[in-house]
Amino acid sequence: MTALWIAHVSVTDAEAYAKYAQAAGPAIAAHGGVFLARGGRYQQMEGNDRPRNVVARFPSFDAAVACYNSSEYQAALAHAKGASERDLVIVEETPPPAE
């Protein structure tokens, strides 16, 4: 089963957050992650508005968790701490209906 990272972010320090984004991309790709949405147009329908929204698909739930816990991603994440307010959840995708 594939899994999604869903992040909602308010950037408070663009320069530091850019360092995070630069380092996080390769760490995510190394674990099979592919970005489905990264910023872009959105409409907040419920809950807290955060102007940056990111969705990445991973080949499995375990791969997504391993990526987050990896030393490469944690090094990237150090740049985001203090430079953003973030919510991130990992969700296993529902399998497509059988035909």
Biopython code that builds the backbone (N, CA, C, O; Angstrom):
import numpy as np
from Bio.PDB.StructureBuilder import StructureBuilder

atoms = [
    (1, "MET", "N", (0.838, -1.179, 0.000)),
    (1, "MET", "CA", (0.000, 0.000, 0.000)),
    (1, "MET", "C", (0.885, 1.245, 0.000)),
    (1, "MET", "O", (1.820, 1.358, 0.793)),
    (2, "THR", "N", (0.583, 2.156, -0.882)),
    (2, "THR", "CA", (1.304, 3.414, -0.904)),
    (2, "THR", "C", (0.842, 4.288, 0.261)),
    (2, "THR", "O", (-0.185, 4.027, 0.888)),
    (3, "ALA", "N", (1.624, 5.325, 0.533)),
    (3, "ALA", "CA", (1.295, 6.239, 1.627)),
    (3, "ALA", "C", (1.587, 7.664, 1.185)),
    (3, "ALA", "O", (2.416, 7.905, 0.308)),
    (4, "LEU", "N", (0.893, 8.594, 1.807)),
    (4, "LEU", "CA", (1.052, 10.015, 1.501)),
    (4, "LEU", "C", (1.597, 10.769, 2.703)),
    (4, "LEU", "O", (1.185, 10.533, 3.839)),
    (5, "TRP", "N", (2.531, 11.682, 2.438)),
    (5, "TRP", "CA", (2.888, 12.732, 3.401)),
    (5, "TRP", "C", (1.988, 13.899, 3.045)),
    (5, "TRP", "O", (1.904, 14.283, 1.879)),
    (6, "ILE", "N", (1.325, 14.458, 4.019)),
    (6, "ILE", "CA", (0.520, 15.654, 3.798)),
    (6, "ILE", "C", (1.004, 16.695, 4.793)),
    (6, "ILE", "O", (0.881, 16.517, 6.005)),
    (7, "ALA", "N", (1.552, 17.778, 4.274)),
    (7, "ALA", "CA", (2.108, 18.829, 5.125)),
    (7, "ALA", "C", (1.409, 20.152, 4.848)),
    (7, "ALA", "O", (1.133, 20.504, 3.701)),
    (8, "HIS", "N", (1.132, 20.866, 5.917)),
    (8, "HIS", "CA", (0.566, 22.214, 5.839)),
    (8, "HIS", "C", (1.552, 23.118, 6.571)),
    (8, "HIS", "O", (1.885, 22.865, 7.729)),
    (9, "VAL", "N", (2.022, 24.172, 5.900)),
    (9, "VAL", "CA", (3.156, 24.943, 6.401)),
    (9, "VAL", "C", (2.905, 26.437, 6.294)),
    (9, "VAL", "O", (2.374, 26.925, 5.297)),
    (10, "SER", "N", (3.294, 27.149, 7.336)),
    (10, "SER", "CA", (3.418, 28.613, 7.293)),
    (10, "SER", "C", (4.899, 28.919, 7.470)),
    (10, "SER", "O", (5.476, 28.623, 8.517)),
    (11, "VAL", "N", (5.505, 29.498, 6.469)),
    (11, "VAL", "CA", (6.933, 29.821, 6.508)),
    (11, "VAL", "C", (7.120, 31.154, 7.217)),
    (11, "VAL", "O", (6.472, 32.144, 6.878)),
    (12, "THR", "N", (8.014, 31.172, 8.208)),
    (12, "THR", "CA", (8.301, 32.398, 8.955)),
    (12, "THR", "C", (9.690, 32.954, 8.646)),
    (12, "THR", "O", (9.972, 34.116, 8.937)),
    (13, "ASP", "N", (10.556, 32.130, 8.059)),
    (13, "ASP", "CA", (11.902, 32.557, 7.661)),
    (13, "ASP", "C", (12.197, 31.913, 6.312)),
    (13, "ASP", "O", (12.639, 30.766, 6.245)),
    (14, "ALA", "N", (11.949, 32.663, 5.238)),
    (14, "ALA", "CA", (12.049, 32.108, 3.885)),
    (14, "ALA", "C", (13.452, 31.610, 3.555)),
    (14, "ALA", "O", (13.593, 30.584, 2.890)),
    (15, "GLU", "N", (14.477, 32.301, 3.997)),
    (15, "GLU", "CA", (15.855, 31.902, 3.680)),
    (15, "GLU", "C", (16.194, 30.558, 4.322)),
    (15, "GLU", "O", (16.733, 29.674, 3.657)),
    (16, "ALA", "N", (15.887, 30.401, 5.593)),
    (16, "ALA", "CA", (16.163, 29.133, 6.281)),
    (16, "ALA", "C", (15.296, 28.018, 5.713)),
    (16, "ALA", "O", (15.762, 26.889, 5.554)),
    (17, "TYR", "N", (14.039, 28.325, 5.406)),
    (17, "TYR", "CA", (13.141, 27.294, 4.887)),
    (17, "TYR", "C", (13.584, 26.834, 3.495)),
    (17, "TYR", "O", (13.396, 25.670, 3.139)),
    (18, "ALA", "N", (14.159, 27.722, 2.725)),
    (18, "ALA", "CA", (14.683, 27.338, 1.408)),
    (18, "ALA", "C", (15.786, 26.294, 1.550)),
    (18, "ALA", "O", (15.896, 25.399, 0.712)),
    (19, "LYS", "N", (16.606, 26.395, 2.599)),
    (19, "LYS", "CA", (17.647, 25.393, 2.850)),
    (19, "LYS", "C", (17.008, 24.047, 3.175)),
    (19, "LYS", "O", (17.498, 23.003, 2.743)),
    (20, "TYR", "N", (15.915, 24.071, 3.936)),
    (20, "TYR", "CA", (15.178, 22.841, 4.225)),
    (20, "TYR", "C", (14.693, 22.210, 2.916)),
    (20, "TYR", "O", (14.938, 21.031, 2.661)),
    (21, "ALA", "N", (14.006, 22.999, 2.094)),
    (21, "ALA", "CA", (13.417, 22.477, 0.858)),
    (21, "ALA", "C", (14.488, 21.891, -0.060)),
    (21, "ALA", "O", (14.271, 20.858, -0.694)),
    (22, "GLN", "N", (15.629, 22.544, -0.129)),
    (22, "GLN", "CA", (16.720, 22.081, -0.991)),
    (22, "GLN", "C", (17.250, 20.724, -0.521)),
    (22, "GLN", "O", (17.550, 19.859, -1.344)),
    (23, "ALA", "N", (17.365, 20.538, 0.785)),
    (23, "ALA", "CA", (17.899, 19.282, 1.325)),
    (23, "ALA", "C", (16.828, 18.197, 1.444)),
    (23, "ALA", "O", (17.139, 17.011, 1.332)),
    (24, "ALA", "N", (15.575, 18.588, 1.668)),
    (24, "ALA", "CA", (14.514, 17.604, 1.870)),
    (24, "ALA", "C", (14.170, 16.858, 0.586)),
    (24, "ALA", "O", (13.895, 15.659, 0.626)),
    (25, "GLY", "N", (14.182, 17.547, -0.548)),
    (25, "GLY", "CA", (13.830, 16.914, -1.818)),
    (25, "GLY", "C", (14.634, 15.655, -2.107)),
    (25, "GLY", "O", (14.045, 14.611, -2.386)),
    (26, "PRO", "N", (15.965, 15.722, -2.050)),
    (26, "PRO", "CA", (16.757, 14.513, -2.297)),
    (26, "PRO", "C", (16.524, 13.412, -1.255)),
    (26, "PRO", "O", (16.542, 12.230, -1.596)),
    (27, "ALA", "N", (16.308, 13.785, -0.004)),
    (27, "ALA", "CA", (16.039, 12.781, 1.042)),
    (27, "ALA", "C", (14.725, 12.063, 0.760)),
    (27, "ALA", "O", (14.631, 10.846, 0.917)),
    (28, "ILE", "N", (13.722, 12.811, 0.350)),
    (28, "ILE", "CA", (12.420, 12.226, 0.023)),
    (28, "ILE", "C", (12.539, 11.315, -1.200)),
    (28, "ILE", "O", (12.011, 10.203, -1.199)),
    (29, "ALA", "N", (13.222, 11.777, -2.229)),
    (29, "ALA", "CA", (13.404, 10.970, -3.440)),
    (29, "ALA", "C", (14.174, 9.687, -3.142)),
    (29, "ALA", "O", (13.876, 8.644, -3.724)),
    (30, "ALA", "N", (15.162, 9.745, -2.244)),
    (30, "ALA", "CA", (15.962, 8.570, -1.896)),
    (30, "ALA", "C", (15.119, 7.469, -1.260)),
    (30, "ALA", "O", (15.506, 6.301, -1.280)),
    (31, "HIS", "N", (13.979, 7.833, -0.700)),
    (31, "HIS", "CA", (13.088, 6.852, -0.090)),
    (31, "HIS", "C", (11.884, 6.541, -0.980)),
    (31, "HIS", "O", (10.888, 5.987, -0.516)),
    (32, "GLY", "N", (11.984, 6.900, -2.256)),
    (32, "GLY", "CA", (10.928, 6.586, -3.216)),
    (32, "GLY", "C", (9.796, 7.586, -3.242)),
    (32, "GLY", "O", (8.779, 7.353, -3.896)),
    (33, "GLY", "N", (9.956, 8.713, -2.532)),
    (33, "GLY", "CA", (8.909, 9.723, -2.494)),
    (33, "GLY", "C", (8.840, 10.534, -3.777)),
    (33, "GLY", "O", (9.864, 10.862, -4.377)),
    (34, "VAL", "N", (7.622, 10.850, -4.187)),
    (34, "VAL", "CA", (7.360, 11.656, -5.383)),
    (34, "VAL", "C", (6.365, 12.743, -4.987)),
    (34, "VAL", "O", (5.330, 12.452, -4.387)),
    (35, "PHE", "N", (6.677, 13.989, -5.320)),
    (35, "PHE", "CA", (5.776, 15.092, -4.985)),
    (35, "PHE", "C", (4.561, 15.091, -5.913)),
    (35, "PHE", "O", (4.697, 15.030, -7.135)),
    (36, "LEU", "N", (3.383, 15.160, -5.316)),
    (36, "LEU", "CA", (2.140, 15.289, -6.067)),
    (36, "LEU", "C", (1.662, 16.728, -6.058)),
    (36, "LEU", "O", (1.034, 17.187, -7.012)),
    (37, "ALA", "N", (1.958, 17.438, -4.982)),
    (37, "ALA", "CA", (1.624, 18.865, -4.861)),
    (37, "ALA", "C", (2.707, 19.491, -3.999)),
    (37, "ALA", "O", (3.133, 18.913, -2.999)),
    (38, "ARG", "N", (3.141, 20.664, -4.391)),
    (38, "ARG", "CA", (4.203, 21.357, -3.665)),
    (38, "ARG", "C", (3.941, 22.845, -3.825)),
    (38, "ARG", "O", (4.382, 23.473, -4.788)),
    (39, "GLY", "N", (3.208, 23.400, -2.851)),
    (39, "GLY", "CA", (2.791, 24.791, -2.995)),
    (39, "GLY", "C", (1.618, 24.834, -3.958)),
    (39, "GLY", "O", (0.801, 23.914, -3.990)),
    (40, "GLY", "N", (1.536, 25.864, -4.715)),
    (40, "GLY", "CA", (0.486, 25.950, -5.723)),
    (40, "GLY", "C", (-0.839, 26.455, -5.178)),
    (40, "GLY", "O", (-0.986, 26.744, -3.990)),
    (41, "ARG", "N", (-1.760, 26.547, -6.059)),
    (41, "ARG", "CA", (-3.083, 27.092, -5.760)),
    (41, "ARG", "C", (-3.857, 26.168, -4.812)),
    (41, "ARG", "O", (-3.796, 24.945, -4.940)),
    (42, "TYR", "N", (-4.581, 26.760, -3.868)),
    (42, "TYR", "CA", (-5.382, 25.982, -2.922)),
    (42, "TYR", "C", (-6.553, 26.821, -2.430)),
    (42, "TYR", "O", (-6.567, 28.042, -2.586)),
    (43, "GLN", "N", (-7.521, 26.157, -1.842)),
    (43, "GLN", "CA", (-8.675, 26.809, -1.210)),
    (43, "GLN", "C", (-8.858, 26.158, 0.146)),
    (43, "GLN", "O", (-9.170, 24.969, 0.217)),
    (44, "GLN", "N", (-8.673, 26.900, 1.220)),
    (44, "GLN", "CA", (-8.870, 26.377, 2.572)),
    (44, "GLN", "C", (-10.366, 26.254, 2.835)),
    (44, "GLN", "O", (-11.086, 27.253, 2.808)),
    (45, "MET", "N", (-10.831, 25.053, 3.087)),
    (45, "MET", "CA", (-12.255, 24.819, 3.280)),
    (45, "MET", "C", (-12.623, 24.681, 4.757)),
    (45, "MET", "O", (-13.706, 25.100, 5.166)),
    (46, "GLU", "N", (-11.738, 24.100, 5.556)),
    (46, "GLU", "CA", (-11.977, 23.923, 6.989)),
    (46, "GLU", "C", (-10.633, 23.959, 7.696)),
    (46, "GLU", "O", (-9.585, 23.759, 7.081)),
    (47, "GLY", "N", (-10.680, 24.217, 8.995)),
    (47, "GLY", "CA", (-9.477, 24.134, 9.812)),
    (47, "GLY", "C", (-8.565, 25.335, 9.644)),
    (47, "GLY", "O", (-8.964, 26.388, 9.147)),
    (48, "ASN", "N", (-7.323, 25.139, 10.079)),
    (48, "ASN", "CA", (-6.326, 26.212, 10.098)),
    (48, "ASN", "C", (-5.705, 26.412, 8.722)),
    (48, "ASN", "O", (-5.284, 25.456, 8.071)),
    (49, "ASP", "N", (-5.653, 27.650, 8.296)),
    (49, "ASP", "CA", (-5.064, 27.977, 6.993)),
    (49, "ASP", "C", (-3.554, 28.065, 7.122)),
    (49, "ASP", "O", (-3.030, 28.805, 7.955)),
    (50, "ARG", "N", (-2.868, 27.310, 6.297)),
    (50, "ARG", "CA", (-1.416, 27.405, 6.160)),
    (50, "ARG", "C", (-1.155, 27.538, 4.663)),
    (50, "ARG", "O", (-1.590, 26.689, 3.884)),
    (51, "PRO", "N", (-0.456, 28.584, 4.254)),
    (51, "PRO", "CA", (-0.378, 28.910, 2.824)),
    (51, "PRO", "C", (0.483, 27.986, 1.959)),
    (51, "PRO", "O", (0.460, 28.103, 0.734)),
    (52, "ARG", "N", (1.237, 27.074, 2.567)),
    (52, "ARG", "CA", (2.026, 26.138, 1.763)),
    (52, "ARG", "C", (1.544, 24.733, 2.079)),
    (52, "ARG", "O", (1.520, 24.316, 3.237)),
    (53, "ASN", "N", (1.163, 24.014, 1.039)),
    (53, "ASN", "CA", (0.639, 22.666, 1.198)),
    (53, "ASN", "C", (1.436, 21.726, 0.306)),
    (53, "ASN", "O", (1.655, 22.005, -0.873)),
    (54, "VAL", "N", (1.865, 20.610, 0.884)),
    (54, "VAL", "CA", (2.719, 19.671, 0.160)),
    (54, "VAL", "C", (2.162, 18.259, 0.341)),
    (54, "VAL", "O", (1.803, 17.855, 1.447)),
    (55, "VAL", "N", (2.099, 17.519, -0.762)),
    (55, "VAL", "CA", (1.700, 16.119, -0.726)),
    (55, "VAL", "C", (2.756, 15.326, -1.493)),
    (55, "VAL", "O", (3.097, 15.653, -2.629)),
    (56, "ALA", "N", (3.264, 14.281, -0.848)),
    (56, "ALA", "CA", (4.228, 13.384, -1.502)),
    (56, "ALA", "C", (3.732, 11.953, -1.332)),
    (56, "ALA", "O", (3.211, 11.590, -0.277)),
    (57, "ARG", "N", (3.898, 11.144, -2.374)),
    (57, "ARG", "CA", (3.516, 9.730, -2.324)),
    (57, "ARG", "C", (4.782, 8.888, -2.146)),
    (57, "ARG", "O", (5.807, 9.134, -2.783)),
    (58, "PHE", "N", (4.685, 7.899, -1.271)),
    (58, "PHE", "CA", (5.769, 6.946, -1.034)),
    (58, "PHE", "C", (5.287, 5.550, -1.402)),
    (58, "PHE", "O", (4.083, 5.293, -1.401)),
    (59, "PRO", "N", (6.209, 4.645, -1.717)),
    (59, "PRO", "CA", (5.802, 3.302, -2.125)),
    (59, "PRO", "C", (5.123, 2.499, -1.011)),
    (59, "PRO", "O", (4.404, 1.539, -1.288)),
    (60, "SER", "N", (5.349, 2.892, 0.249)),
    (60, "SER", "CA", (4.711, 2.190, 1.367)),
    (60, "SER", "C", (4.681, 3.113, 2.587)),
    (60, "SER", "O", (5.402, 4.109, 2.648)),
    (61, "PHE", "N", (3.845, 2.766, 3.539)),
    (61, "PHE", "CA", (3.784, 3.492, 4.802)),
    (61, "PHE", "C", (5.137, 3.430, 5.499)),
    (61, "PHE", "O", (5.626, 4.437, 6.012)),
    (62, "ASP", "N", (5.743, 2.238, 5.515)),
    (62, "ASP", "CA", (7.040, 2.076, 6.175)),
    (62, "ASP", "C", (8.119, 2.926, 5.520)),
    (62, "ASP", "O", (8.978, 3.467, 6.216)),
    (63, "ALA", "N", (8.093, 3.055, 4.193)),
    (63, "ALA", "CA", (9.074, 3.901, 3.502)),
    (63, "ALA", "C", (8.887, 5.363, 3.878)),
    (63, "ALA", "O", (9.867, 6.091, 4.039)),
    (64, "ALA", "N", (7.648, 5.798, 4.021)),
    (64, "ALA", "CA", (7.379, 7.186, 4.403)),
    (64, "ALA", "C", (7.871, 7.478, 5.808)),
    (64, "ALA", "O", (8.474, 8.523, 6.052)),
    (65, "VAL", "N", (7.621, 6.564, 6.730)),
    (65, "VAL", "CA", (8.088, 6.736, 8.111)),
    (65, "VAL", "C", (9.617, 6.683, 8.159)),
    (65, "VAL", "O", (10.246, 7.478, 8.857)),
    (66, "ALA", "N", (10.211, 5.748, 7.419)),
    (66, "ALA", "CA", (11.672, 5.634, 7.383)),
    (66, "ALA", "C", (12.304, 6.906, 6.840)),
    (66, "ALA", "O", (13.341, 7.345, 7.337)),
    (67, "CYS", "N", (11.692, 7.498, 5.829)),
    (67, "CYS", "CA", (12.207, 8.748, 5.283)),
    (67, "CYS", "C", (12.220, 9.828, 6.355)),
    (67, "CYS", "O", (13.231, 10.498, 6.566)),
    (68, "TYR", "N", (11.084, 9.988, 7.030)),
    (68, "TYR", "CA", (10.998, 11.027, 8.061)),
    (68, "TYR", "C", (12.061, 10.822, 9.137)),
    (68, "TYR", "O", (12.658, 11.792, 9.605)),
    (69, "ASN", "N", (12.301, 9.596, 9.529)),
    (69, "ASN", "CA", (13.257, 9.296, 10.590)),
    (69, "ASN", "C", (14.707, 9.224, 10.122)),
    (69, "ASN", "O", (15.615, 9.105, 10.945)),
    (70, "SER", "N", (14.935, 9.297, 8.813)),
    (70, "SER", "CA", (16.300, 9.162, 8.286)),
    (70, "SER", "C", (17.176, 10.345, 8.699)),
    (70, "SER", "O", (16.689, 11.453, 8.922)),
    (71, "SER", "N", (18.457, 10.088, 8.791)),
    (71, "SER", "CA", (19.403, 11.155, 9.166)),
    (71, "SER", "C", (19.410, 12.267, 8.129)),
    (71, "SER", "O", (19.579, 13.435, 8.481)),
    (72, "GLU", "N", (19.229, 11.925, 6.844)),
    (72, "GLU", "CA", (19.221, 12.937, 5.786)),
    (72, "GLU", "C", (18.026, 13.880, 5.945)),
    (72, "GLU", "O", (18.170, 15.099, 5.852)),
    (73, "TYR", "N", (16.846, 13.301, 6.186)),
    (73, "TYR", "CA", (15.670, 14.158, 6.329)),
    (73, "TYR", "C", (15.727, 14.955, 7.625)),
    (73, "TYR", "O", (15.353, 16.127, 7.643)),
    (74, "GLN", "N", (16.183, 14.347, 8.693)),
    (74, "GLN", "CA", (16.278, 15.063, 9.969)),
    (74, "GLN", "C", (17.260, 16.226, 9.870)),
    (74, "GLN", "O", (17.042, 17.267, 10.490)),
    (75, "ALA", "N", (18.339, 16.066, 9.101)),
    (75, "ALA", "CA", (19.281, 17.171, 8.880)),
    (75, "ALA", "C", (18.584, 18.300, 8.123)),
    (75, "ALA", "O", (18.776, 19.472, 8.446)),
    (76, "ALA", "N", (17.782, 17.959, 7.126)),
    (76, "ALA", "CA", (17.027, 18.976, 6.386)),
    (76, "ALA", "C", (16.021, 19.649, 7.307)),
    (76, "ALA", "O", (15.883, 20.872, 7.297)),
    (77, "LEU", "N", (15.321, 18.849, 8.102)),
    (77, "LEU", "CA", (14.275, 19.358, 8.989)),
    (77, "LEU", "C", (14.816, 20.363, 10.000)),
    (77, "LEU", "O", (14.086, 21.249, 10.444)),
    (78, "ALA", "N", (16.067, 20.233, 10.359)),
    (78, "ALA", "CA", (16.676, 21.184, 11.296)),
    (78, "ALA", "C", (16.573, 22.617, 10.770)),
    (78, "ALA", "O", (16.466, 23.557, 11.558)),
    (79, "HIS", "N", (16.603, 22.791, 9.452)),
    (79, "HIS", "CA", (16.474, 24.132, 8.857)),
    (79, "HIS", "C", (15.045, 24.662, 8.957)),
    (79, "HIS", "O", (14.837, 25.873, 9.030)),
    (80, "ALA", "N", (14.059, 23.758, 8.961)),
    (80, "ALA", "CA", (12.651, 24.175, 9.010)),
    (80, "ALA", "C", (12.221, 24.549, 10.423)),
    (80, "ALA", "O", (11.346, 25.397, 10.603)),
    (81, "LYS", "N", (12.823, 23.927, 11.413)),
    (81, "LYS", "CA", (12.455, 24.229, 12.804)),
    (81, "LYS", "C", (12.870, 25.655, 13.118)),
    (81, "LYS", "O", (14.022, 26.032, 12.906)),
    (82, "GLY", "N", (11.953, 26.432, 13.613)),
    (82, "GLY", "CA", (12.217, 27.838, 13.870)),
    (82, "GLY", "C", (12.014, 28.713, 12.643)),
    (82, "GLY", "O", (12.012, 29.940, 12.751)),
    (83, "ALA", "N", (11.844, 28.096, 11.472)),
    (83, "ALA", "CA", (11.638, 28.842, 10.234)),
    (83, "ALA", "C", (10.234, 28.634, 9.683)),
    (83, "ALA", "O", (9.887, 29.152, 8.622)),
    (84, "SER", "N", (9.421, 27.857, 10.430)),
    (84, "SER", "CA", (8.079, 27.546, 9.941)),
    (84, "SER", "C", (7.222, 27.000, 11.070)),
    (84, "SER", "O", (7.716, 26.552, 12.105)),
    (85, "GLU", "N", (5.924, 27.055, 10.829)),
    (85, "GLU", "CA", (4.954, 26.334, 11.643)),
    (85, "GLU", "C", (4.411, 25.261, 10.718)),
    (85, "GLU", "O", (3.940, 25.560, 9.620)),
    (86, "ARG", "N", (4.476, 24.010, 11.159)),
    (86, "ARG", "CA", (4.170, 22.891, 10.253)),
    (86, "ARG", "C", (3.280, 21.866, 10.921)),
    (86, "ARG", "O", (3.354, 21.642, 12.129)),
    (87, "ASP", "N", (2.449, 21.258, 10.123)),
    (87, "ASP", "CA", (1.730, 20.048, 10.490)),
    (87, "ASP", "C", (2.055, 19.038, 9.404)),
    (87, "ASP", "O", (1.973, 19.352, 8.217)),
    (88, "LEU", "N", (2.424, 17.823, 9.802)),
    (88, "LEU", "CA", (2.725, 16.784, 8.825)),
    (88, "LEU", "C", (2.112, 15.483, 9.304)),
    (88, "LEU", "O", (2.288, 15.096, 10.459)),
    (89, "VAL", "N", (1.403, 14.816, 8.432)),
    (89, "VAL", "CA", (0.806, 13.524, 8.747)),
    (89, "VAL", "C", (1.167, 12.548, 7.635)),
    (89, "VAL", "O", (1.267, 12.924, 6.467)),
    (90, "ILE", "N", (1.358, 11.295, 8.014)),
    (90, "ILE", "CA", (1.573, 10.227, 7.040)),
    (90, "ILE", "C", (0.319, 9.368, 7.049)),
    (90, "ILE", "O", (-0.119, 8.904, 8.102)),
    (91, "VAL", "N", (-0.258, 9.160, 5.866)),
    (91, "VAL", "CA", (-1.521, 8.439, 5.737)),
    (91, "VAL", "C", (-1.358, 7.330, 4.705)),
    (91, "VAL", "O", (-0.892, 7.569, 3.591)),
    (92, "GLU", "N", (-1.744, 6.114, 5.085)),
    (92, "GLU", "CA", (-1.730, 5.025, 4.122)),
    (92, "GLU", "C", (-2.896, 5.210, 3.160)),
    (92, "GLU", "O", (-4.022, 5.481, 3.578)),
    (93, "GLU", "N", (-2.618, 5.064, 1.877)),
    (93, "GLU", "CA", (-3.683, 5.249, 0.881)),
    (93, "GLU", "C", (-4.639, 4.059, 0.860)),
    (93, "GLU", "O", (-4.265, 2.925, 1.159)),
    (94, "THR", "N", (-5.859, 4.351, 0.505)),
    (94, "THR", "CA", (-6.886, 3.330, 0.340)),
    (94, "THR", "C", (-6.629, 2.646, -1.001)),
    (94, "THR", "O", (-6.358, 3.322, -1.993)),
    (95, "PRO", "N", (-6.708, 1.326, -1.044)),
    (95, "PRO", "CA", (-6.489, 0.661, -2.333)),
    (95, "PRO", "C", (-7.611, 1.012, -3.304)),
    (95, "PRO", "O", (-8.745, 1.265, -2.897)),
    (96, "PRO", "N", (-7.277, 1.024, -4.591)),
    (96, "PRO", "CA", (-8.340, 1.286, -5.585)),
    (96, "PRO", "C", (-9.355, 0.161, -5.550)),
    (96, "PRO", "O", (-9.011, -0.968, -5.200)),
    (97, "PRO", "N", (-10.607, 0.448, -5.906)),
    (97, "PRO", "CA", (-11.634, -0.599, -5.910)),
    (97, "PRO", "C", (-11.310, -1.676, -6.946)),
    (97, "PRO", "O", (-10.767, -1.385, -8.012)),
    (98, "ALA", "N", (-11.641, -2.887, -6.624)),
    (98, "ALA", "CA", (-11.424, -3.997, -7.563)),
    (98, "ALA", "C", (-12.396, -3.848, -8.723)),
    (98, "ALA", "O", (-13.544, -3.440, -8.547)),
    (99, "GLU", "N", (-11.926, -4.179, -9.877)),
    (99, "GLU", "CA", (-12.782, -4.075, -11.074)),
    (99, "GLU", "C", (-13.460, -5.369, -11.359)),
    (99, "GLU", "O", (-14.217, -5.469, -12.325)),
]
sb = StructureBuilder()
sb.init_structure("model")
sb.init_model(0)
sb.init_chain("A")
sb.init_seg("    ")
for serial, (resi, resn, name, xyz) in enumerate(atoms, 1):
    if name == "N":
        sb.init_residue(resn, " ", resi, " ")
    sb.init_atom(name, np.array(xyz, "f"), 0.0, 1.0, " ", f" {name:<3s}", serial, name[0])
structure = sb.get_structure()
